[in-house]
Amino acid sequence: MHPDVALGVRLSAIMGRNQFTTDPRPVVDELLQAAGARQDILAREAGIWAGYHYGAEHHRPLVNALAGIPGARPWFEVGRKRAGAGSHRTIDPQ
């Protein structure tokens, strides 16, 4: 796996593991530390995750905190589109 992809997976896992937090500051700190110099990857992953979960009351603290990560906001729309895409099925549910 390419190191950039592995970092994206790691960052997404941190957000998923902490998705119900009411205190997002330690989560953001962990994300910043994990991303290191690759703040561009953090911005993309945080923006997509926050956009996908935007509007969910139980995710609001983390979504709002992720919105403050520099460069994350432009990626919100990607997450919103993914959330609205629905699920893809390979079999007919009927």
N, C-alpha and C positions, 0 to 999 in steps of 0.2 A: 504494500500500500504506500502511495506517495506520502511523504511527511506532512504536506499541507492537508491532505485528506484526513490523515490520522489525527492531526491537531483539531480539525473541524469536528470530527467524531468525539474527541475528548471534551471539547468545549460544549457540544450539544448534550453530552452525558451529564456534565456538571449542571447545566440548566435544567435538564429533565429530573435529575435527582433532587433538585431544590425547588421545583416548580411551585410548591405550595407554601414557600417561606413567607413569613410576615416581616422578616428582617433581611432584606436583600443585600445589605452592605457587605457581609462576609462572602456572599456568593460572587458579587462583582469583584471583590478583592481576589478571590480564588481564580476567577476567569482572567483577570489582568495578569496574575502571576503565571498561570498556565500558558497564556498566549505569548508572554515575553515580548520579543521584538515584532511579532507577527500580529500587530494590532489590526491590520487589514482583515485578517481571517476572523478575528474576534468580532469586528464590526459587522461583517457579513453574517456570521452565525447568530449573533445576538439580535440583529435586525430581523432576520428571517424567523427566528424563534418567537420574538416578541410580536411580529406581525401575524404570525399564525395563531397565536394565543390571545391576540388583542380582543378585548371585550369580555373575556372570561373573568368573572368576578374573583374567583379563587386564584387567578394568576396575576391579578393587578399589581401587587407590590413588585414582583420581579419584572413584569413587562415595563412598568414605569422606570425602574432602575436601569434596565437594559437600554431604554430610549436615551438615557444620558451618556451612553458610551459613544465617544466621537466616531462619526461615520456610520452609525447603525441605522439612523432614520431612513436613508435612501433604500435600505433593504426591506423595510416594512412591507412595501407593496408586493414584493416577491412572496413573503409569508402569507399575506392576505389572499393572494391568488391561489396559493397552495391549499389554504384552508377552504376556499370556496370550490375547489376542484372536485370535491367528493371522493368517494372511494372507487377504485377500479376493480371490477370483478371479472373472473374468468369463467364463472358458471352463472347460469340464469337462476336467480333466487326463487323463482316460482316453482 
